[in-house]
Amino acid sequence: MWGFFGSMQQQLWFGAAGAAAIAVVSALGEHRRRRRTRIDDVGYVPWQFLQVMAMLGAVILASVALNMR
């Protein structure tokens, strides 16, 4: 099933890239939330938390991918 991606190292790199993409999208969401014109329209998505967790996941996946031989 996962033979499309090749090796386990490639799967980890794809996961790290996906987590980095989620971090970028959440950074854009946080930027948009901070620049809202109506201050009373608060959001319910914790953008900063999502960004930190996505970056943590990207760093962990990339470090595991780098340490595979």
N, C-alpha and C positions, 0 to 999 in steps of 0.2 A: 504494500500500500504506500509506504513512504519511500519507495525506490526512486520516485521522481526526483527527489532532492539529492540523491546520491548518498554521501556519507553523513554520519552523525554530526561531524563538524560543520557541514553546510547547513544542516537543520538548525544548529545553534546560532550560526551567523544570521540565518533568516529570522529566527526568533529575536535576536538582538536588534536587527533592523526594524522589525515590527514594533518592538517596544520603544525604540527611538522615535519612530513615526508617531506613536501614541503620545509620547512626551512632547513632541512638537505641536500636535493638535491641541493638547491640553494647555500648552503655553499660549497658544493663540486664543483659546477660550478664556484663560485668565486675563489676558490683555484686553479682550473685548469686555469682560465683566468689570474690570477696573475703569474703563473709559465709558461706561454707560451714562446716558444723559439723565435718566430718571433714577435717582439714588434709591428710591423706595422699591424698585423692581429687583429684589435680590434673587439670586439663582439658588438652585438646590444641588448643583454639581460641585463637588470639592476639587476644583481644578488643580490647586497646588498639591494636594495629596496625590492625585492621579499622576501628576508630572513627576513627583519625587519617586513614587513607586515604579513608574515606567522606566525612569532613568536607572534606578537601582536594579531592576530586572535586566536592562540592557547591559549594564556593567558586569553583572554576574554572568549572564550568558556569553558575553564576549570574552571574559576572563577564562571561563571553562573551555570555550572554543580555542582560545590561544594555547591552553595547556594540554590540549589533546595532541597525541602524536600519531 
